[in-house]
């Protein structure tokens, strides 16, 4: 791998995202809910930014193809693990547990695609981007609500979690269909 393939602007954005994950953990563990929520939103923005910059600047690299999806999944997994252990509600544990399983499955899939050098075969869809955006917003809502502790908000977020789950499953099925078609 050449230096110019490593030192790209999108890879720098991904590196910043990676370096912010321990800060996110610290904020969550210290119950700084609003700061953690805003930081998580910011990392979601970084996720969008690195892909946008890679396309805009035509700076694609093997490192970026490997690191970006893994860093994205790690951030989501950190928040899901924290929410899973923070909540005492059985139904929330179920939904966070299902999402955790899905994220670990997707993380494993990302590793597989990278190791088999199949990342070019896998195309992100608009539905996938929209569902991930909604997923980030929903998780951020759960983080913020740890401070607010509003039961109606929890109920709305839970309903959103169920709806987004089905959208993400549908999106995953579409990804798989497109992947195996090629």
C-alpha positions, 0 to 999 in steps of 0.5 A: 500500500502506497503512502498516497493511498494511506494519507487521504482526506477521507482516511483522516476523517475516519481516523478522527472518528476512530479517535473519538470512540474512546471519548464517547465511551468516557462520556457514556460511562460518566453519564454525560448524556447530552455530550455523548448524544451530540458526539454520537451525532457528530460521529454519524456526520463523520461517517457521511463526510468520509464517504462524500469526500472519497467520492468528491475527491476520488480518494478511494483506498484499500485502507479506507474500504477496510477501516471505514465500515469497521469504525462505523460499526464499532461506534454503533456497537459501543452505544448499543452495548451501553444502552443494553446494559443501562436499561432495566426494561426487558423489552428494550433489552430485547430490541437492543440485543437484536440490534447488537446481533445485527451489528455484529453480523454486519461487522463480520460481513464487513471483515469478510468482504474486505478479506476476500477483496469483495468490497467493490462488489458491494454497493450501498443503496439509498435505502441503506443510507436512509435506514442508517441515518434514522438508526443513528437518530434513534440511538441518539434519542435514546441517549438523550432520553437517559437524561430526560427520562420521559416515558412517552419519549421512550415509547415513541423511540421503542416504536421507531426502533421496531419500525427501523428494525424492519427497514434495516432488515429489508435493506439488508435483504436488498444488499444481499440480493444485489451482491449475489446477483453480480 
